[in-house]
Amino acid sequence: MGGTGCSTGQILGVFVFHLPPWNGFVPRMWNTMFYHFKTNIPHVFFKNYTFVPSRPVPSRSVPSRPVPSTYQTHPYGSIHGLPCYNQKTPTYMQGLQPSTRRYAHLVSQIITNVNIILQRAPSFNEVMLLGVWGSPFSRVEIALKLKGVKYEYVEEDLPNKTLRLRGVKAESYEEDLQNKSALLLKYNPVHKKVPVLVHNEKPIAESLVIVEYIDETWKHQGSPILPEDPYQRANARFWARFIDEKCKPGIIKAFFEKEERLKAVDEARGLLKLLENELKDNKFFGGETIGFVDIAANLIGHWLKPAQEALELGLLSKEKSPKLWDWCDEFVSVVKETLPSTDNLIGLILSRASST
Ligand SMILES: N[C@@H](CCC(=O)N[C@@H](CS)C(=O)NCC(=O)O)C(=O)O
């Protein structure tokens, strides 16, 4: 009814006009055509023609109040299962091409939905760190601070901690750490060691694994910790592992070994030299900014100088390892607010040295 598309009458009409005029068929066809035109496309012929429905139009329920456009579902439907609401086109979008506007609109919808998720889930970014004061694995805190992640710190309760911080001989750190808290046993049942990061109830253990997790999870916050390039990433992991598996035990041995101390000191110096070579001409292992290897080497950056002074050892010297020496100062200047006080650190080292 009332369509302006091609009707049967029109098609027949075109056909009929091509027939010879003397054919008596024409006048008859013309009548038929006229009938069809009158019925099917009356508005073409009669000005001010209004259609009158031949059948009753089915009634539709009309809402008593129009739904505000903000709450109407957008034609894009939903994004990731969340309803996508109409919004008035903001003025800054009005001059844009429709395709750009559509894209900008979609982006603004995603942002709105992300905000909705964050508001609906207050525990969305609940970060808890189980740690222990003076741990060389406090590198996790450095990563969290560099990324600007808010977290709750839960300290393992060590019975002799206060004594040790004052440098008083006490039960060894390791023995003290055998009193594991229920929280630690719950979140790290395999190694039963701190640090453990608990992100929205999900635990992650092993400090280097945690640092990588932080870098990936808060990718868009702060500067990247691991390099983008796969080769450089692999290289950073290699040196971080070298620090944990070779340098750290070597330095601890040199600090606390009684019988073969000179040999241990010599070996540790060799390891530190290898690390210094990796610095090349960079300010940090990560280049111009602190990266994965720098964070992994926090034991060297922060502990080495005060410890060798307290224990009267010459592990690292400005003359023999000038780059690593300067790196320690640069490192401390950037992350100093995260690091434990040097006085307490010396207390811890002296206490340990007297207990071994
Ligand atoms: N490979 C672990 C080592 C962690 C570690 O040794 N933590 C010490 C505290 S500094 C600990 O919890 N020791 C308890 C134990 O050895 O039972 C890491 O990188 O997180």
The ligand as a Gaussian input file, in Angstrom:
#p B3LYP/6-31G(d) Opt

LIG

0 1
 N       63.838000     -16.759000      45.514000
 C       63.021000     -16.091000      46.473000
 C       63.793000     -15.939000      47.764000
 C       62.990000     -15.303000      48.860000
 C       63.635000     -15.486000      50.227000
 O       64.647000     -16.129000      50.371000
 N       63.008000     -14.882000      51.232000
 C       63.452000     -15.025000      52.570000
 C       63.379000     -13.710000      53.301000
 S       64.551000     -12.598000      52.709000
 C       62.517000     -16.012000      53.285000
 O       61.319000     -15.869000      53.232000
 N       63.079000     -16.991000      53.938000
 C       62.311000     -17.945000      54.679000
 C       62.853000     -19.318000      54.564000
 O       63.926000     -19.493000      53.993000
 O       62.165000     -20.217000      55.056000
 C       62.548000     -14.764000      45.884000
 O       63.220000     -14.251000      44.994000
 O       61.490000     -14.281000      46.270000

